[in-house]
């Protein structure tokens, strides 16, 4: 993650691609801190907050959402050209989002089954993170992002230092908060060992296994966790693969586990009782184009 010198009152833009807008709302939900943000940054483009628009240039550009339609391909390159410091926010922008589950399926079959006039729908067969198309200077992960990490990044930008964002497992957060391990106490599958912290371990705190919303931490041993889950209980391979097939499934090494084990779901033609077709047989699961 690099540091970039920005203006005394940087010009900030917030744009979206394919997403739910939840990460943009995190910025608005800063409440008392929002006034300080506006004091130090000139927000020139933010559809969730104002009707004012700017074509740039931007000192800092926050990008929410995945690249999911042909128009996105040209737009993200153009935005990168007009931005000095580009930050991706949320699981969609950093990992392709929940919509990336279609990357293992039949895109055309889904489109034809869902829409009355599929010929009007112009979408890509794959949902991909921003970093697959342009250089990204910083990432804020999560679904949605963590307000504390957002403020840390903003503070680092105006002080000219490197953002101090954590790279440790959710398990460490559980230990700090005194949360009893759900894998040990309840025998529940949990991705906390391989997921980057940032959520405050909210799911384990409420007795649920981690869903991996913040994506894999650096050097995450997803294959090792898979072997443990296979030995610890009589779980089908596809059920274990489904654990990784969530908000950040397209990020490695989660992607490899989904491809190897299945669990990303089936296309509409195969989603019927008694079907034996698995996603591992789909060309998208091995890098082909649906």
C-alpha positions in Angstrom: 0.0 0.0 0.0 1.6 3.2 -1.1 1.6 6.8 0.2 0.9 9.7 -2.1 1.3 13.4 -1.4 -2.0 15.1 -1.8 -3.2 18.7 -1.8 -3.8 20.7 1.4 -7.5 20.1 1.0 -7.7 17.1 -1.3 -10.4 16.9 -3.9 -12.3 13.7 -3.2 -14.6 11.7 -5.4 -16.8 8.7 -4.5 -18.1 6.6 -7.4 -19.7 3.2 -7.7 -19.9 0.3 -10.1 -21.9 -2.9 -9.3 -22.7 -2.7 -5.6 -25.4 -2.0 -3.0 -24.0 1.4 -1.9 -23.5 0.1 1.6 -19.9 1.1 1.8 -20.7 4.6 0.6 -23.2 4.8 3.4 -20.5 4.0 5.9 -18.9 7.3 5.1 -22.2 9.1 5.7 -22.7 7.1 8.9 -19.5 8.6 10.5 -21.9 11.1 12.1 -19.9 13.4 14.4 -16.7 12.7 12.5 -18.2 13.6 9.2 -17.9 17.3 9.9 -14.1 16.9 10.4 -13.9 14.9 7.1 -15.6 17.7 5.2 -13.3 20.3 6.9 -10.2 18.5 5.6 -11.4 17.2 2.3 -13.3 18.8 -0.6 -15.9 16.3 -1.7 -16.5 17.1 -5.3 -18.4 14.0 -6.4 -20.5 11.7 -4.2 -23.9 10.6 -5.6 -25.1 9.3 -2.2 -24.6 12.7 -0.6 -25.0 15.4 -3.2 -26.3 16.0 -6.7 -23.1 18.0 -7.6 -20.9 16.2 -10.1 -17.3 16.5 -11.1 -15.3 15.0 -13.9 -12.1 15.3 -11.9 -9.3 15.4 -11.5 -9.4 13.8 -8.1 -6.7 13.8 -5.5 -8.4 10.8 -3.9 -11.1 8.6 -5.5 -13.0 6.0 -3.5 -14.4 3.3 -5.8 -17.2 1.0 -4.6 -18.5 -2.0 -6.6 -17.2 -4.6 -9.1 -16.6 -4.4 -12.8 -19.7 -6.2 -14.1 -20.8 -4.7 -17.4 -18.9 -3.7 -20.6 -19.2 0.0 -19.9 -17.4 -0.5 -16.6 -14.2 -1.6 -18.5 -13.7 1.8 -20.2 -15.0 3.8 -17.2 -12.6 2.5 -14.6 -9.6 3.1 -16.9 -10.7 6.7 -17.4 -11.3 7.2 -13.7 -7.8 5.8 -12.9 -6.3 8.3 -15.4 -8.0 11.2 -13.6 -7.1 10.1 -10.0 -3.9 10.5 -8.1 -4.8 8.1 -5.3 -7.4 5.4 -5.9 -9.0 3.5 -3.0 -11.3 0.5 -3.5 -13.9 0.1 -0.7 -15.8 -3.0 0.1 -15.9 -6.7 -0.9 -17.4 -5.9 -4.3 -14.5 -3.6 -5.3 -11.8 -5.6 -3.7 -12.9 -9.1 -4.4 -15.7 -9.1 -7.0 -18.5 -9.3 -4.4 -21.2 -11.8 -3.9 -22.1 -11.3 -7.6 -18.8 -13.0 -8.5 -20.5 -16.3 -7.7 -21.7 -16.2 -11.3 -18.1 -16.6 -12.4 -18.6 -20.4 -11.7 -22.0 -20.6 -13.4 -23.7 -20.1 -16.8 -24.0 -16.3 -17.2 -26.4 -16.5 -20.1 -28.6 -19.1 -18.5 -29.0 -16.9 -15.3 -29.8 -13.8 -17.4 -32.4 -15.6 -19.5 -34.0 -17.2 -16.4 -34.3 -13.9 -14.4 -35.2 -11.2 -16.9 -38.3 -11.1 -19.1 -36.2 -9.4 -21.9 -32.6 -10.6 -21.4 -31.6 -8.9 -24.7 -31.7 -5.6 -22.8 -29.3 -6.8 -20.2 -25.7 -6.0 -21.0 -23.5 -7.7 -18.4 -20.2 -9.4 -18.4 -19.9 -13.1 -17.8 -17.6 -12.4 -14.8 -17.8 -10.0 -11.9 -14.2 -8.9 -11.1 -12.5 -6.6 -8.6 -11.1 -3.2 -9.6 -7.5 -4.3 -9.2 -7.9 -6.7 -12.1 -8.2 -3.8 -14.4 -6.2 -0.8 -13.0 -3.6 -0.1 -10.3 -5.1 0.4 -6.9 -3.3 2.4 -4.2 -5.2 1.1 -1.2 -8.0 -1.3 -0.2 -10.6 -1.1 2.5 -12.2 -4.5 2.7 -15.5 -5.7 4.2 -19.2 -5.9 3.6 -19.5 -3.1 4.5 -16.2 -1.5 5.3 -15.2 -0.7 8.9 -15.6 3.0 9.9 -12.5 2.8 12.0 -10.4 1.7 9.1 -11.9 4.4 6.9 -11.0 7.1 9.4 -7.5 5.7 9.7 -7.1 5.9 5.9 -8.4 9.5 5.8 -6.2 10.5 8.7 -3.2 9.0 7.0 -3.9 10.8 3.8 -4.0 14.3 5.4 -1.0 13.6 7.5 1.1 12.1 4.7 1.8 8.8 6.4 1.2 5.1 5.6 -2.2 3.9 6.7 -2.0 1.4 9.6 -4.5 -1.3 8.5 -4.5 -4.7 10.2 -3.3 -7.9 8.6 -4.2 -10.5 11.1 -6.8 -13.2 11.5 -10.3 -12.7 12.9 -9.2 -15.3 15.6 -6.9 -12.6 17.1 -9.9 -10.3 17.5 -11.9 -13.1 19.2 -9.0 -13.6 21.7 -8.8 -9.9 22.5 -12.6 -9.7 23.1 -12.7 -12.9 25.1 -15.0 -14.7 22.5 -15.1 -18.4 23.0 -14.1 -20.2 19.8 -17.2 -21.6 18.0 -15.1 -24.3 16.3 -14.0 -25.6 19.7 -17.1 -25.1 21.8 -19.8 -25.8 19.2 -18.1 -27.6 16.4 -19.1 -25.0 13.9 -17.1 -24.3 10.7 -15.5 -20.9 10.8 -13.3 -18.9 8.4 -11.8 -16.8 11.2 -8.4 -18.4 10.9 -8.0 -17.4 7.3 -10.0 -14.1 7.2 -8.5 -10.7 7.7 -9.9 -8.9 10.7 -11.8 -5.6 10.6 -15.4 -6.6 11.5 -14.8 -6.8 15.3 -15.5 -10.6 15.1 -19.2 -9.9 15.1 -20.3 -13.3 13.9 -18.4 -15.4 16.4 -19.5 -12.9 19.1 -23.1 -14.0 18.3 -22.2 -17.7 18.2 -21.8 -18.0 14.4 -18.8 -19.0 12.3 -17.0 -16.2 10.4 -18.3 -15.8 6.8 -15.1 -14.3 5.4 -16.5 -10.8 4.6 -13.1 -9.1 4.8 -11.5 -11.7 2.5 -8.4 -13.8 3.0 -5.6 -12.5 5.1 -2.0 -12.6 3.7 -0.7 -16.1 3.5 -4.0 -17.6 4.5 -3.8 -21.4 4.7 -7.3 -22.1 3.3 -6.2 -25.6 2.1 -5.1 -26.4 5.7 -8.4 -25.3 7.1 -10.2 -27.3 4.5 -8.3 -30.5 5.6 -9.2 -29.8 9.2 -12.9 -29.4 8.4 -12.9 -32.6 6.4 -11.3 -34.5 9.3 -13.4 -32.9 12.0 -16.8 -33.9 10.6 -18.6 -35.8 8.0 -19.1 -32.8 5.7 -19.5 -33.1 1.9 -16.8 -31.4 -0.2 -19.4 -29.1 -1.7 -20.5 -28.0 1.8 -17.0 -27.0 2.7 -16.5 -25.2 -0.6 -19.7 -23.3 0.1 -18.1 -21.8 3.2 -15.6 -20.0 0.9 -18.2 -19.2 -1.7 -19.4 -15.9 -0.1 -18.7 -12.2 -0.3 -15.0 -12.7 -1.2 -15.1 -16.0 -3.1 -13.1 -14.6 -6.1 -10.1 -13.8 -3.9 -7.3 -16.3 -3.7 -7.0 -18.7 -2.0 -10.7 -18.8 -1.4 -11.2 -19.0 -5.2 -9.1 -22.2 -5.4 -11.1 -23.9 -2.7 -14.4 -23.1 -4.4 -13.1 -24.3 -7.7 -11.7 -27.5 -6.2 -14.6 -28.4 -3.9 -17.6 -26.8 -5.6 -20.3 -25.0 -3.6 -20.8 -21.9 -5.7 -24.2 -23.0 -6.8 -25.6 -24.2 -10.1 -27.0 -22.6 -13.2 -30.8 -22.4 -13.5 -30.9 -25.5 -15.8 -29.3 -27.6 -13.1 -30.8 -26.1 -10.0 -33.4 -28.9 -9.7 -33.9 -31.7 -7.1 -31.9 -34.7 -7.9 -29.4 -32.9 -10.2 -25.9 -34.3 -9.9 -24.1 -31.5 -11.9 -21.5 -29.7 -9.9 -19.8 -26.3 -10.5 -16.5 -28.0 -10.8 -17.6 -29.2 -14.3 -18.4 -25.7 -15.4 -15.7 -24.1 -17.7 -15.7 -20.9 -15.5 -14.4 -23.0 -12.6 -11.3 -23.8 -14.5 -10.7 -20.4 -16.0 -12.8 -20.7 -19.2 -15.5 -18.4 -20.4 -19.1 -19.5 -19.7 
